[in-house]
């Protein structure tokens, strides 16, 4: 019965979700007449969204697959629309101005902060494992994390004994690990850090300018550690906040090398992670 409701009704649910989250009480979750998982630890808004997903898709593996396919179709439609300008190797989201880009990117934290907090411990352990496996970082005394949001990667580096700090357009309130900042125009001086890490290359507005800042900030022989998704020709499509995407990871890796005059040290296939199919790429600034 639930799956028979028109898609227009579900679109209305999506649009009204912030309103519903203020009206529905926690008791709705426990009294709901469908057998669903216990999500009582979730924030109220996340629980309401979960209930709507159960109504729309049902439960179990088939329901999850149905949801994934629907999201994929939506992504494909958006990526083929006028929102994106595509060339052979790169695709860029259209913005009317740099200010619009900044506003759009800064608004993402409110959408994902509950998930980031919920997954923080798991992601902290993942970051620790990746940094430990990167033996080239052993000689780094200072590490800058770009687009660090709440700073889980910074915390991981601290736990391994590194001096590290992050910057982000919107680090949220009272963030001791991440400073407000734009990776297109970083306030730190030339040749001031030994290594730079980022997993937010898909949120860049001006790639040459951003890579220029990386090369400016790194000391000679410094490291640029980049974690990226596979490209759109490899099966990954951008979501609602990505501002740039690449045809394939090898082509994008070569583009970074070219723009920064970097030496490519290593490429590690991380496989399927909680963030998708990813690679960890290590560049070095020549002496």
C-alpha positions in Angstrom: 0.0 0.0 0.0 2.8 2.4 1.0 4.6 2.0 -2.3 1.5 3.0 -4.3 1.6 6.6 -3.3 2.4 9.0 -6.2 6.0 10.3 -6.4 4.5 13.8 -6.2 3.4 13.0 -2.7 6.9 11.9 -1.7 8.4 15.1 -3.2 6.0 17.0 -0.9 7.2 15.0 2.1 10.8 15.9 1.2 10.0 19.6 0.9 8.1 19.6 4.2 10.6 17.5 6.2 12.0 20.4 8.2 8.4 21.3 9.1 7.5 17.7 10.1 10.6 17.4 12.3 9.3 20.2 14.4 5.8 18.8 14.7 6.2 15.0 15.2 7.2 13.7 18.6 9.6 11.0 19.5 6.8 8.7 20.5 5.8 8.4 16.8 8.9 6.3 16.2 8.0 3.6 18.8 4.3 3.6 18.0 4.7 3.3 14.2 2.7 0.3 12.9 5.5 -1.1 10.7 8.3 -3.4 11.9 11.4 -1.3 11.5 14.8 -1.1 13.1 15.4 0.6 16.4 16.7 4.0 15.5 16.0 5.6 18.9 19.6 6.8 19.2 19.0 9.0 16.1 18.2 12.7 16.2 14.5 13.3 15.7 14.8 14.6 12.2 16.9 11.6 11.1 14.3 9.2 12.6 11.5 11.0 10.8 13.4 10.7 7.5 14.0 7.0 8.2 10.2 6.5 8.7 9.5 8.2 5.4 12.1 6.0 3.7 10.4 2.9 5.1 7.0 4.2 3.8 8.5 4.9 0.4 10.8 1.9 -0.2 10.0 -0.7 2.5 12.7 -2.5 4.4 15.5 -5.0 3.7 18.1 -5.4 0.9 15.5 -4.9 -1.9 14.3 -1.7 -0.4 17.9 -0.4 0.0 18.6 -1.3 -3.7 15.5 0.5 -4.8 16.6 3.6 -2.9 20.1 3.5 -4.4 18.7 3.2 -7.9 16.4 6.2 -7.4 19.2 8.3 -6.1 21.4 7.3 -9.0 18.7 8.3 -11.5 18.3 11.6 -9.8 22.1 12.2 -9.9 22.2 11.3 -13.6 19.5 13.7 -14.4 21.1 16.6 -12.5 24.6 15.9 -13.9 23.2 16.0 -17.5 21.3 19.2 -16.8 22.4 22.8 -17.3 23.6 22.9 -13.7 26.9 21.3 -15.0 29.3 22.5 -17.6 31.2 19.5 -19.0 34.4 19.2 -21.0 36.2 16.1 -22.0 38.1 15.7 -18.8 36.3 17.9 -16.2 32.8 18.9 -15.2 32.0 22.1 -13.2 28.9 23.1 -11.4 27.6 26.5 -12.7 27.6 29.3 -10.2 26.6 32.9 -11.0 29.4 34.2 -8.8 32.2 33.2 -6.4 30.0 34.4 -3.5 27.2 32.0 -4.6 29.8 29.2 -4.6 31.0 30.1 -1.0 27.4 30.3 0.3 26.5 27.0 -1.3 29.5 25.1 0.1 29.2 26.7 3.5 25.6 25.5 3.8 26.5 21.8 3.5 27.5 21.4 7.2 24.0 21.9 8.4 22.9 19.0 6.1 25.6 16.5 7.2 26.5 17.5 10.8 24.3 14.8 12.4 25.9 12.1 10.2 29.4 13.4 10.8 28.9 13.3 14.6 27.3 9.8 14.4 30.1 8.4 12.4 33.0 10.3 14.0 34.6 7.4 15.9 34.6 5.1 12.8 36.0 7.8 10.6 38.6 8.7 13.2 39.9 5.1 13.1 39.9 5.1 9.3 41.9 8.3 9.2 44.4 6.9 11.7 44.9 3.8 9.7 45.4 5.7 6.4 47.9 8.1 8.0 49.8 5.3 9.6 50.1 3.5 6.3 51.6 6.6 4.7 55.2 6.2 5.8 56.2 9.4 3.9 54.4 11.4 6.5 56.8 10.3 9.2 59.2 13.2 8.6 56.4 15.9 8.5 56.4 18.3 11.4 53.3 20.3 10.4 50.2 19.2 8.5 47.4 21.4 7.1 44.0 19.8 6.4 41.9 21.6 3.7 38.1 21.4 3.8 38.3 19.7 7.2 34.7 20.4 8.4 34.5 19.2 12.0 38.2 18.1 12.0 38.1 14.4 12.4 41.3 14.0 10.3 43.0 16.6 12.4 42.1 14.7 15.6 43.5 11.5 14.0 46.8 13.3 13.2 47.0 14.7 16.8 46.5 11.2 18.1 49.5 10.1 16.0 51.7 12.9 17.4 51.6 15.4 14.5 51.1 19.1 14.7 48.0 19.7 12.6 45.3 22.2 11.9 42.4 22.4 9.5 40.6 25.1 7.6 37.0 25.1 6.2 34.5 27.6 4.9 32.2 26.6 7.7 33.9 24.7 10.6 30.8 25.1 12.8 30.8 26.8 16.2 33.5 26.3 18.9 35.7 24.1 16.7 39.1 23.8 18.3 40.5 21.8 15.4 39.4 23.7 12.3 39.8 27.5 11.5 37.5 29.4 9.2 39.2 29.7 5.9 39.1 29.3 2.1 41.6 26.9 0.4 41.6 29.3 -2.6 43.2 32.0 -0.5 44.9 30.7 2.7 46.2 33.2 5.2 49.3 31.2 6.1 52.8 32.3 4.8 54.8 30.8 1.9 56.6 27.5 2.6 55.0 27.2 6.0 53.9 23.5 6.2 55.5 20.1 5.6 52.4 18.4 4.3 48.8 19.1 3.2 45.9 16.7 3.3 42.5 17.0 1.7 39.6 14.8 0.7 37.6 17.7 -0.7 39.0 18.2 -4.2 35.5 17.8 -5.6 34.5 21.0 -3.7 37.0 23.2 -5.5 35.8 26.3 -7.5 39.1 27.2 -9.2 41.4 24.3 -9.6 44.6 26.1 -10.8 44.2 28.7 -8.0 43.7 26.0 -5.3 46.7 24.0 -6.5 48.7 27.2 -6.6 47.9 27.8 -2.9 49.1 24.2 -2.1 52.4 24.7 -3.9 52.9 28.1 -2.2 52.2 26.8 1.3 54.4 23.6 1.0 58.0 23.6 1.9 60.5 22.2 -0.7 60.1 18.4 -0.7 56.7 18.8 1.0 53.9 16.3 0.6 50.4 16.8 -0.8 48.2 13.9 0.2 44.9 13.7 -1.7 41.9 11.4 -1.3 39.5 11.3 -4.2 36.5 9.5 -5.6 36.7 7.7 -8.9 35.4 9.7 -11.9 32.1 9.9 -13.7 33.4 7.6 -16.5 34.3 5.1 -13.7 30.8 5.0 -12.2 30.7 7.8 -9.6 28.4 10.9 -10.1 28.5 14.1 -8.1 25.8 14.9 -5.5 24.2 18.2 -4.5 27.4 20.0 -3.2 30.2 18.9 -5.4 31.5 21.8 -7.5 33.9 19.9 -9.8 34.2 16.3 -11.0 36.6 14.5 -13.3 36.3 11.9 -16.0 38.6 9.4 -14.3 41.0 9.4 -11.4 44.1 8.9 -13.5 43.4 11.9 -15.7 42.7 14.0 -12.7 45.9 12.9 -11.0 47.9 13.9 -14.0 46.1 17.3 -14.0 47.2 17.9 -10.4 50.7 16.9 -11.3 50.7 19.4 -14.2 49.2 22.3 -12.3 51.5 21.9 -9.3 54.6 20.6 -11.0 54.5 17.8 -8.5 56.2 14.4 -8.6 53.8 11.6 -8.2 55.0 9.3 -5.4 52.2 6.7 -5.0 48.6 5.8 -5.7 46.8 3.6 -3.2 43.4 2.0 -4.1 41.3 2.2 -0.9 38.5 0.2 -2.5 35.0 0.8 -1.4 34.8 3.0 1.6 31.9 4.6 3.5 32.3 7.5 1.2 32.5 5.5 -2.1 35.2 4.0 -4.3 38.3 6.0 -3.4 42.0 6.4 -4.0 44.8 7.9 -1.8 47.3 9.8 -3.9 50.7 11.2 -2.7 52.4 14.0 -4.5 55.7 15.6 -3.6 56.9 19.2 -4.3 60.2 19.1 -6.0 63.3 20.5 -4.3 
